[in-house]
Amino acid sequence: MAEKEPGEYVTRHQAMHIAQEAGRQASIETLKLLGFDPHDPIETQKDAAWLRQARLGEAATKTAIKKAGITILASGIALALWKGFWAIRDAMKGF
């Protein structure tokens, strides 16, 4: 596209073309920076799906670990209370 002289304006069609081309180039550069091949959309979609599955799997693993930790903690507290109760009961037998 030729350079415009000061005071000249671009048409609506030219502005739309410039914006579309700038957006297309920015998208391609972004995909390249993220490690995707912008010219192979099927492979890019597969990569994105794999990343999503990995993220969801990681979240599920974290949730399972938290639940296990809470269960272990609650079991430990229950055991301590149970043993304490029986220790007090045994100590009271002598009275």
Solvent accessible surface area in square Angstrom, and as a share of the most:
residue,aa,sasa,rsa
1,M,142,0.63
2,A,88,0.68
3,E,167,0.75
4,K,82,0.35
5,E,114,0.51
6,P,129,0.81
7,G,67,0.64
8,E,91,0.41
9,Y,192,0.73
10,V,64,0.37
11,T,79,0.46
12,R,205,0.75
13,H,146,0.65
14,Q,46,0.20
15,A,44,0.34
16,M,100,0.45
17,H,92,0.41
18,I,84,0.43
19,A,63,0.49
20,Q,102,0.45
21,E,64,0.29
22,A,59,0.46
23,G,37,0.36
24,R,128,0.47
25,Q,83,0.37
26,A,56,0.44
27,S,61,0.40
28,I,38,0.19
29,E,102,0.46
30,T,71,0.41
31,L,56,0.28
32,K,117,0.50
33,L,156,0.78
34,L,119,0.59
35,G,64,0.62
36,F,33,0.14
37,D,74,0.39
38,P,27,0.17
39,H,136,0.61
40,D,55,0.28
41,P,81,0.51
42,I,108,0.55
43,E,79,0.36
44,T,21,0.12
45,Q,118,0.52
46,K,118,0.50
47,D,55,0.28
48,A,49,0.38
49,A,56,0.44
50,W,171,0.60
51,L,93,0.46
52,R,132,0.48
53,Q,115,0.51
54,A,46,0.36
55,R,139,0.51
56,L,72,0.36
57,G,37,0.36
58,E,95,0.43
59,A,52,0.40
60,A,64,0.50
61,T,76,0.44
62,K,111,0.47
63,T,67,0.39
64,A,58,0.45
65,I,117,0.59
66,K,138,0.59
67,K,132,0.56
68,A,51,0.39
69,G,37,0.36
70,I,119,0.61
71,T,84,0.49
72,I,126,0.64
73,L,116,0.58
74,A,57,0.44
75,S,64,0.41
76,G,39,0.38
77,I,96,0.49
78,A,59,0.46
79,L,102,0.51
80,A,65,0.51
81,L,125,0.62
82,W,150,0.53
83,K,129,0.55
84,G,31,0.30
85,F,116,0.48
86,W,86,0.30
87,A,61,0.47
88,I,114,0.58
89,R,97,0.35
90,D,81,0.42
91,A,67,0.52
92,M,115,0.52
93,K,138,0.58
94,G,74,0.72
95,F,202,0.84
